[in-house]
Amino acid sequence: MSTTSDSAVRAYINVHREEFLDDLAAWLRIPSVSADPERAADVRRSAEWLAGRLTATGFPTAEIWETDGAPAVFAEWSSGDPTAPTVLVYGHHDVQPAAREDGWHTDPFEPQTVDGKLYARGAADDKGQVFFHTLGVRAHLAATGRTAPAVNLKLLIEGEEESGSPNFPALITKHADRLACDAVIVSDTGMWSKDTPTVCTGMRGLTDCQIDLYGPDQDIHSGSFGGAVPNPATEAARLAAALHDDERRVAIPGFYDGIVELTDRERELFAELPFDEAGWLRTAHSHAALGEAGHSTLERIWARPTAEVNGIGGGYQGPGGKTIVPSAAQLKLSFRLVAGQDAAAVQQSVRDWVAARLPDGIRHEITFWGATRPCLT
């Protein structure tokens, strides 16, 4: 892009900034939480809102693509040039659950601007990134005087990314012909900094699950029976505690099988980045960095597989005490995967590990919510 057209793009963005932010805020108000069945209508409303906005932007094609779960949005705009490349932009319009009690200072679904930054669930993952493409297209056309983009542009915005994309492979297979392209831009990552161009060459995969543990057929008195029968809440805590060894490595046998290790040069490049760990910790609202021994923070969050306890519960949770051995408990786990790991194999390793650790008298069920494969270019 020439300096003149670059200046014109920036001028267009500055003129339309408030309009753009108002539109984005309207989308952010839709609580499109794909993990919550009660929000299914909101996820659909989010897809319909985006399809309408893409049509208003000028996309000749903007469609709702149905799946067995939440809908995706597909849009297409031909350049009119038969020699132009085709670029497919990927993103997602669903978001993670959020509530004030999670630590938000404001309602996560009522956007607020603080110190020049827009705060809301989805503003940075991933509605903000997706919506910016609409402004980018408008600015590109205004700056160049074109009536269509310089490339053939396609957008595929799914509605279940935050739930593990269970229906995404089938969606891609069904529409493979229409998704044909020369390049894919994944619009769900970040820049290293505002003035540092960044190319993401790999993404970790994900699989997550809930482990339900069952002991006595009902809650029973801990004075009469405690210490003499299996306690599912205790076993959930024991599983959580056994998830890592003393070096903070995942202790599930076979978990690391086949992983592609970082090269020495890659580790050097990571180390050369001007990483402000104290600033990163503030962003994480954490008081210390902690993880797998022998690896830096960047290596841990970018290139190492992980296991996390997402939630644990069971027994009495009300005010005061209640002296029981609970009848059931739950443990929610998530696993980030790196190149070389197979999600199905990891799931089986988890099943085997759980079965081997539980005592007689504890029944269990494991529900996996999906699997996303890791990738590395």
N, C-alpha and C positions, 0 to 999 in steps of 0.2 A: 504494500500500500504506500502511495506517495505521501510526502509530508503534508501536501495540501489536503488530500482526502482524509488523512489521519486527523488533521485539525478540524475538518468538517464533521467527522464522526464525533469527536469530543464535544464540539459545539452543539451538535444535535442532542447528545446525551445530557449536557448541562441544561439545555432549554427544557427538555422533557423529563428531567429528573423527578420532580414532584409528582407529575402525572404517573410516571412509572412506579414510584413507591406507593402511591395510593392504590394502584391496581394490584400490586404485589400484596399489600396489606389485606385487600379484600379476599385474595386467595388464601392467605395465611390464617384468616379467621375460620376457614373450613377445617374442622378437626378430623382430618382424613387418616385416622389411626387404623391401619389395616389389621393389627393384631387383635383388635377388639370387635367381636361380631356385632355389638350394639352400634358401632360406628360405620357399618357397611353402607348405609345410605349416604353418610357424609363422604366416604371414599368415592362413591359414584358421583356425588355432587361436585367433588373436586375435579374428577375427570371431565365432567360436562362443562364445568367452568373453563378449564384449560382449552378444551376443544373450541369453545366459543371464542376465547381470546385469540387463539391461533387463526381462526377464520377472520376475525376482525383485523389481525395483523396483515392479512393478505394471502395466507396459504390457501391455494385452490382446493386442497384436500385436507380435511381434519376430521378424523373418525374416532369413534369409540370402538375399541376392539374388546369383545367379551372373552372372558376366561371362565374356568370353573370356580374362580374366586373373584377377586376385585378386577375391575376393568382397566385396560391400558388405553393410551391415546396415541394415535399415529397421525402424522401430518407430512405432507409432501409438497414441494414447490420446485418445479423444473426451471432450469436456467434458460431453456430454449436453445442452448448450444449443444449440438450432438457430440461435440468433442470434450465437453466439460466433465470433470470427475463428479462422482456422487459421494456425498458425505452424509453419514448417518450419525445423529446425535442421540445418545442414550441418557436417560435420567429417570427419576421416579417422583410421583406426586403424593405418595403416602408418607406418613411420618410416624415417629415413635410416640408412645403414650407420654403424656405430660400433665402435671398438676401442680398447683401452688405448693402443696405439701412436699413435693420432690425437691424443693429448694429454690424455686423460681421466685423472684422478687415481684413479678407482675403476672397477670393471667397469661399463660403461654399461648393462648389462642385469641388474645387481644393485643395486636402488635403495638409496641411502644418504641419511640425513638429516644435514646439516651446517649448524650455526648456524640451525636452524629451517627450512631449505630442503631440499626433496626433489630429489636429483640422480639422473637416469637418462635414457637416450634415450627421448624421447616424453613426458617429464613436462611439457614446455612446448610440444611440437609433435608430436601434438595430443591425446594421450590424456588429459592432465590437463584440458584444456578440455572435451573431450567428456564425460568421466566426471563432471565437476562438475555437469552438467545432471541427472544422476540424483540427486545429493544435493540440488540445488535443487528438484526436483520433490517429493522426500520432505519437505523442510523446508516447502515451500509447503502441502502437504496437512496436515502436522502443525500449522502455524500457523493455518490457516483452518478446520480441521475438515472440509474437503471430502473426498470420496471419489474425485474426479477433478480434473484440472487445470481452471483457470478458462478456458483456451482449448483449442481442439483442437490437440493437439501431435503433430508428426511429427518423426522424426529420420532423416536419411540420412547414413550414415557410410561413406565409400568406403574401398577398400583399395589404391588405386594413386595417391594424390595425389603422393607423393614420387617417382613414376615418370612424371609428366606427365599422369596421368589419361587414358591412351589409350582406355579403354573407357567412360569416364564419359558422353560424349554419347549413345552408344547406350543406356546404361542409363537415362538420363533420358527418352529418346524412348520406350523400351519401356514404362516405368511412368508416363508423363505423367499419366494420370488419377489415379493414387494419390498423386502428388506435388503435386496442385493445392493452392494455399495463397494466403493473403492477404499474407503477409510471410515473408521468408527471413532467418534469422540465420546469418551465416557465423561459425562458432565456431573460427576459425583465425587470429585476429589478436590484437592486444594492447591493453592500456590504456596511456595515456600515463603515468599514475602511479596509485598506489593510490587517491588522492582526487580524480582528474580524470576525470570521465565522458568517454568517447571513442566517437565514431561514425566508422567507416571508410567512406569514400565512393568508394573506388576500390581496385583491386588490379592489380598488374602481372601480365602473362602470362609464359609461359616456353616456350622451346623449347631443347633441348640435343641434342648430337650427338657422335659419335666419328668422327674422320677417320683412316683407315688409309692409310699411305703405304708403297709397295713400290718397292725399287730393284733391286739385284743379286738374282739368284735364290737366293743364299745369302750368309752373312757371308763377306767377303773380306778379305785382308790389307791394312792401310792403308799399309804400306811399298811394296807392289807396285802398288797400285791407287789409294790415296788421293790426292785432288787431281785425279784424272783421270776420275772417274765420279760420277754423282749420289749423294748421301748422304741417305737418307730421314730420318735423325735431324736432320741439318742443316736440311732443308727444313721439318720440323715446328717447329724452333726459329725459323726465318725466318717462318713463318706466325704463330706466337705473338707474335713481336716486331712484326709488321706489323698486328696486330689494332687498335691504337690509334695515333693521331697524337700529335704533341708536346703537344697540348692535352688529351690523354687522351680525346678523342672517338673513337668507334668508326669505323674507317677503311674499313669495307665500303661500297662505293657503294650508295646506295639505302636504307641501313639506317634513316635517320631520316625517310624519306618518309611524309607523312601524319600525323605525331604531333601530338597535342593538347598545345600548350605551356601551362605554368602562366600564369595571369593575374597581373598585378601585385599584385592584392589577395591572391591565394593565396600568393604569395611573401612578402608582408607578414605574413600570418597564420603562415606557417612560422617566419618570423624572430622573431615575438613569443613563440613557445613558449620556456619556460625550459629550454633544452637544455644539458645538462652534457656537453660533448663529451669531456672528460677521462674522465668516468665511463663514457661510451659506449665509448671506446677500451679501457678496462679490460675491459668486457664482451666486446668483440671480440678481446681478447688481442692487440691491435695497438699499435704504438709511434707511429703517426702516421696522420692522415687524408689520403687522396689520392684524387682522382677528376677527373671532367670539369671543366675550367676554367670559371669563371663561375657555378658553382652550389654551394650550401651542402651540407653533409653530409646534412641532412634531405631536401633536394631530390633528391640523388643516390640515396638509398635508397628514396624514396617515389614519385618522379614522373619520373625520367629512365630511359631505356632503357640497358642495360648489356651488355657482353660480358665474360665471364670465362674464363680458362684454368683448367679444373678438374683437368687432369692432362696430363702429357706423358711419354712413355717410348719406349724403343727401344734396341737394342744391348745391350752387356754391362753388367750391374748388380751383378756379384759383387764379392768382395774383390780388391783389387789392380787391375792394368791388364790390358787385352786389346786389342791394337792391330788393330782391325777397322774396316771400313766395314760397318755393319749392313745386313741385307737388308730390314728393316721398322721402322717407327716408328708411334706413335699419338699423337693429340692429341684431348683431350676439351674441348669448349667448351659454355658455356651462355649463353643470351641472355634477359635480362629485358626484357619488352615493355611499352609504355604504350599508352593509348588512341589509336586511329588507326593503329596498326601491325597488319599482317596477318601471322600466323605463317607461312603458306604462302609469302607474298612474301619474308619474311625468310629462310626456308630456301632459296629459290631464289637470293637475293642471295648467301648464303654459298656455295652450290654454284658460282655463277659466279665469285666472288672466288677461291676455292681453285683452280679450273681455270685461271684466268688467271695465277696466281702460280707454278704449279709448272713446272719445266723438263722438257724432253724426257727420257725415261728414268725418270721417277717416275710410277708408276701409283697411282691412289687410289680409295678407296671412302668414301662418307659415309653414315653411318647416323644418322637422326634418331629419337629415342625417343618422340616425341609433341609435342603443342603445346597450350598452355593460353592461351586468349584473354584479353587484358587487359579490364578493365571500369572504367567510370566513371559514377557516377550524376549 
